[in-house]
Amino acid sequence: GSVALIARDPDELARAKADLAPRGGAVLTIECDLLDARQIQSAVRQIIDRFGKIDILINNAGIIEVGPLENMTREDFDRAMRLHFWAPFELIAQVVPEMRIWGGGRIVNVSSIGGKVAVPHLAPYSASKFALTGFSDAIRAELARDNIQVTTVAPGMMRTGRSEEHTS
């Protein structure tokens, strides 16, 4: 099948494409800052123009900033909310009307155990992942009527060895 990847880091996109290409199927990569709604809208249009439709949307962008609350600013919370909640919201808002036309689809929102059980020293991350989990769970029944399945995935915490992780 065909895969489209959107991320802000061109090197990461190139590595992912090199990894996926030998498995067969077309791989489309689009540089996109998921904090920018206009770039998201443009990316969705490019994907539909290239492949005709989107069967599955997987929201998997993430940023983790580790530290005590007194070290966290409103900007830290805002960035986490923009990436973990507003970016998936925007992608879903763009894709759902199209999926309705195509007769259905699937949306997978990758949250975190930190979006179900609050984690100390990860307040911006936990708060924003809770928002994504709540949104994902709330739209499940509504979109099921349109044959759009919504799955919320909550993997355990990963230790990356870096104090900040930001992949999109």
C-alpha positions as a Markdown table, in Angstrom:
| # | Residue | x | y | z |
|---|---|---|---|---|
| 1 | Gly | 0.0 | 0.0 | 0.0 |
| 2 | Ser | 0.9 | 3.7 | -0.2 |
| 3 | Val | 2.1 | 5.6 | 2.8 |
| 4 | Ala | 2.4 | 9.4 | 3.4 |
| 5 | Leu | 4.6 | 10.7 | 6.2 |
| 6 | Ile | 4.5 | 14.3 | 7.5 |
| 7 | Ala | 7.1 | 15.6 | 9.8 |
| 8 | Arg | 9.1 | 18.8 | 10.2 |
| 9 | Asp | 12.6 | 17.2 | 10.0 |
| 10 | Pro | 13.7 | 16.4 | 6.4 |
| 11 | Asp | 16.5 | 14.0 | 7.6 |
| 12 | Glu | 14.0 | 12.0 | 9.6 |
| 13 | Leu | 11.6 | 11.9 | 6.6 |
| 14 | Ala | 14.5 | 10.7 | 4.4 |
| 15 | Arg | 15.5 | 8.0 | 6.8 |
| 16 | Ala | 11.9 | 6.8 | 7.1 |
| 17 | Lys | 11.4 | 6.8 | 3.4 |
| 18 | Ala | 14.7 | 4.8 | 2.9 |
| 19 | Asp | 13.4 | 2.3 | 5.5 |
| 20 | Leu | 9.9 | 1.9 | 3.9 |
| 21 | Ala | 10.7 | 2.1 | 0.2 |
| 22 | Pro | 12.2 | -1.4 | -0.1 |
| 23 | Arg | 9.0 | -2.9 | 1.3 |
| 24 | Gly | 7.0 | -1.9 | -1.8 |
| 25 | Gly | 4.3 | 0.7 | -2.3 |
| 26 | Ala | 4.6 | 4.4 | -2.8 |
| 27 | Val | 6.1 | 6.6 | 0.0 |
| 28 | Leu | 5.2 | 10.2 | 0.0 |
| 29 | Thr | 7.0 | 12.5 | 2.4 |
| 30 | Ile | 5.9 | 16.0 | 3.2 |
| 31 | Glu | 7.8 | 18.5 | 5.4 |
| 32 | Cys | 5.2 | 20.0 | 7.7 |
| 33 | Asp | 5.3 | 21.9 | 10.9 |
| 34 | Leu | 2.4 | 20.3 | 12.8 |
| 35 | Leu | 2.2 | 23.5 | 14.9 |
| 36 | Asp | 0.9 | 25.3 | 11.8 |
| 37 | Ala | -2.7 | 24.6 | 10.8 |
| 38 | Arg | -2.1 | 26.0 | 7.2 |
| 39 | Gln | 0.8 | 23.6 | 6.7 |
| 40 | Ile | -1.4 | 20.7 | 7.9 |
| 41 | Gln | -4.2 | 21.7 | 5.5 |
| 42 | Ser | -1.7 | 21.8 | 2.6 |
| 43 | Ala | -0.2 | 18.4 | 3.5 |
| 44 | Val | -3.6 | 16.8 | 3.6 |
| 45 | Arg | -4.4 | 18.2 | 0.2 |
| 46 | Gln | -1.1 | 17.0 | -1.2 |
| 47 | Ile | -1.8 | 13.5 | 0.1 |
| 48 | Ile | -5.3 | 13.4 | -1.4 |
| 49 | Asp | -4.0 | 14.8 | -4.7 |
| 50 | Arg | -1.4 | 12.1 | -4.9 |
| 51 | Phe | -3.2 | 9.0 | -3.6 |
| 52 | Gly | -6.9 | 10.0 | -4.1 |
| 53 | Lys | -7.9 | 9.3 | -0.5 |
| 54 | Ile | -6.7 | 8.6 | 3.0 |
| 55 | Asp | -7.8 | 5.3 | 4.5 |
| 56 | Ile | -6.0 | 5.6 | 7.8 |
| 57 | Leu | -4.8 | 8.6 | 9.7 |
| 58 | Ile | -2.2 | 7.9 | 12.5 |
| 59 | Asn | -1.5 | 10.8 | 14.8 |
| 60 | Asn | 1.8 | 10.0 | 16.5 |
| 61 | Ala | 3.7 | 13.3 | 16.9 |
| 62 | Gly | 5.2 | 13.9 | 20.4 |
| 63 | Ile | 7.3 | 16.1 | 22.5 |
| 64 | Ile | 8.4 | 15.3 | 26.0 |
| 65 | Glu | 9.9 | 17.9 | 28.3 |
| 66 | Val | 11.0 | 16.6 | 31.7 |
| 67 | Gly | 11.2 | 18.8 | 34.8 |
| 68 | Pro | 9.5 | 20.0 | 37.9 |
| 69 | Leu | 6.5 | 22.2 | 37.6 |
| 70 | Glu | 8.4 | 25.3 | 38.7 |
| 71 | Asn | 10.7 | 24.9 | 35.7 |
| 72 | Met | 7.7 | 24.6 | 33.3 |
| 73 | Thr | 6.3 | 27.7 | 31.6 |
| 74 | Arg | 3.0 | 28.4 | 30.0 |
| 75 | Glu | 4.9 | 28.2 | 26.7 |
| 76 | Asp | 5.9 | 24.6 | 27.6 |
| 77 | Phe | 2.2 | 23.7 | 28.2 |
| 78 | Asp | 1.1 | 25.6 | 25.1 |
| 79 | Arg | 3.6 | 23.8 | 22.8 |
| 80 | Ala | 2.6 | 20.4 | 24.2 |
| 81 | Met | -1.1 | 21.2 | 23.7 |
| 82 | Arg | -0.4 | 22.4 | 20.1 |
| 83 | Leu | 1.4 | 19.3 | 19.2 |
| 84 | His | -0.5 | 16.6 | 21.1 |
| 85 | Phe | -4.0 | 18.0 | 20.9 |
| 86 | Trp | -4.4 | 20.8 | 18.3 |
| 87 | Ala | -2.4 | 19.1 | 15.6 |
| 88 | Pro | -4.4 | 15.9 | 15.8 |
| 89 | Phe | -7.6 | 18.0 | 16.0 |
| 90 | Glu | -6.7 | 19.8 | 12.8 |
| 91 | Leu | -5.7 | 16.6 | 11.0 |
| 92 | Ile | -9.0 | 15.0 | 12.0 |
| 93 | Ala | -11.0 | 18.1 | 11.1 |
| 94 | Gln | -9.4 | 18.0 | 7.6 |
| 95 | Val | -9.7 | 14.2 | 7.0 |
| 96 | Val | -13.1 | 13.3 | 8.5 |
| 97 | Pro | -15.2 | 15.1 | 5.9 |
| 98 | Glu | -13.2 | 13.3 | 3.2 |
| 99 | Met | -13.6 | 10.0 | 4.9 |
| 100 | Arg | -17.4 | 10.5 | 5.1 |
| 101 | Ile | -17.4 | 11.0 | 1.3 |
| 102 | Trp | -15.3 | 7.8 | 0.8 |
| 103 | Gly | -17.6 | 5.8 | 3.0 |
| 104 | Gly | -15.4 | 5.4 | 6.1 |
| 105 | Gly | -11.9 | 5.1 | 7.4 |
| 106 | Arg | -9.8 | 4.7 | 10.5 |
| 107 | Ile | -8.1 | 7.2 | 12.8 |
| 108 | Val | -5.5 | 6.1 | 15.3 |
| 109 | Asn | -4.5 | 8.6 | 18.0 |
| 110 | Val | -1.3 | 7.6 | 19.8 |
| 111 | Ser | -1.6 | 9.0 | 23.3 |
| 112 | Ser | 0.4 | 7.6 | 26.2 |
| 113 | Ile | 0.0 | 5.9 | 29.5 |
| 114 | Gly | 0.9 | 9.5 | 30.6 |
| 115 | Gly | -2.5 | 10.5 | 29.0 |
| 116 | Lys | -4.4 | 8.2 | 31.4 |
| 117 | Val | -2.3 | 8.3 | 34.6 |
| 118 | Ala | -0.6 | 11.6 | 35.4 |
| 119 | Val | 3.2 | 11.4 | 35.6 |
| 120 | Pro | 5.2 | 13.7 | 37.9 |
| 121 | His | 7.8 | 16.0 | 36.2 |
| 122 | Leu | 5.8 | 15.5 | 32.9 |
| 123 | Ala | 3.0 | 18.0 | 33.6 |
| 124 | Pro | 2.8 | 19.6 | 30.1 |
| 125 | Tyr | 3.1 | 16.1 | 28.5 |
| 126 | Ser | 0.5 | 14.5 | 30.7 |
| 127 | Ala | -2.0 | 17.4 | 30.5 |
| 128 | Ser | -1.8 | 17.5 | 26.7 |
| 129 | Lys | -2.0 | 13.7 | 26.3 |
| 130 | Phe | -5.0 | 13.6 | 28.6 |
| 131 | Ala | -6.6 | 16.1 | 26.2 |
| 132 | Leu | -5.9 | 13.9 | 23.2 |
| 133 | Thr | -7.2 | 10.8 | 25.0 |
| 134 | Gly | -10.4 | 12.6 | 26.0 |
| 135 | Phe | -10.9 | 13.9 | 22.5 |
| 136 | Ser | -10.2 | 10.6 | 20.9 |
| 137 | Asp | -12.5 | 8.7 | 23.2 |
| 138 | Ala | -15.3 | 11.4 | 22.8 |
| 139 | Ile | -15.4 | 11.2 | 19.0 |
| 140 | Arg | -15.3 | 7.4 | 18.8 |
| 141 | Ala | -19.1 | 6.8 | 19.0 |
| 142 | Glu | -19.9 | 9.9 | 16.9 |
| 143 | Leu | -17.7 | 8.9 | 14.0 |
| 144 | Ala | -18.6 | 5.2 | 14.2 |
| 145 | Arg | -22.0 | 6.3 | 12.6 |
| 146 | Asp | -20.0 | 7.3 | 9.5 |
| 147 | Asn | -18.0 | 4.0 | 9.5 |
| 148 | Ile | -14.9 | 5.8 | 10.8 |
| 149 | Gln | -13.2 | 3.8 | 13.5 |
| 150 | Val | -11.3 | 5.7 | 16.1 |
| 151 | Thr | -8.6 | 3.9 | 18.1 |
| 152 | Thr | -6.7 | 5.4 | 21.1 |
| 153 | Val | -3.4 | 3.8 | 21.7 |
| 154 | Ala | -1.7 | 4.4 | 25.0 |
| 155 | Pro | 1.9 | 2.9 | 25.0 |
| 156 | Gly | 3.9 | 2.8 | 28.2 |
| 157 | Met | 6.6 | 5.4 | 28.8 |
| 158 | Met | 9.7 | 5.1 | 26.8 |
| 159 | Arg | 13.1 | 6.0 | 28.1 |
| 160 | Thr | 15.0 | 7.6 | 25.2 |
| 161 | Gly | 18.0 | 8.8 | 27.1 |
| 162 | Arg | 17.3 | 12.4 | 25.9 |
| 163 | Ser | 15.8 | 15.0 | 28.1 |
| 164 | Glu | 13.6 | 16.3 | 25.2 |
| 165 | Glu | 12.0 | 14.1 | 22.6 |
| 166 | His | 10.3 | 15.7 | 19.7 |
| 167 | Thr | 9.3 | 13.6 | 16.7 |
| 168 | Ser | 6.4 | 14.3 | 14.3 |
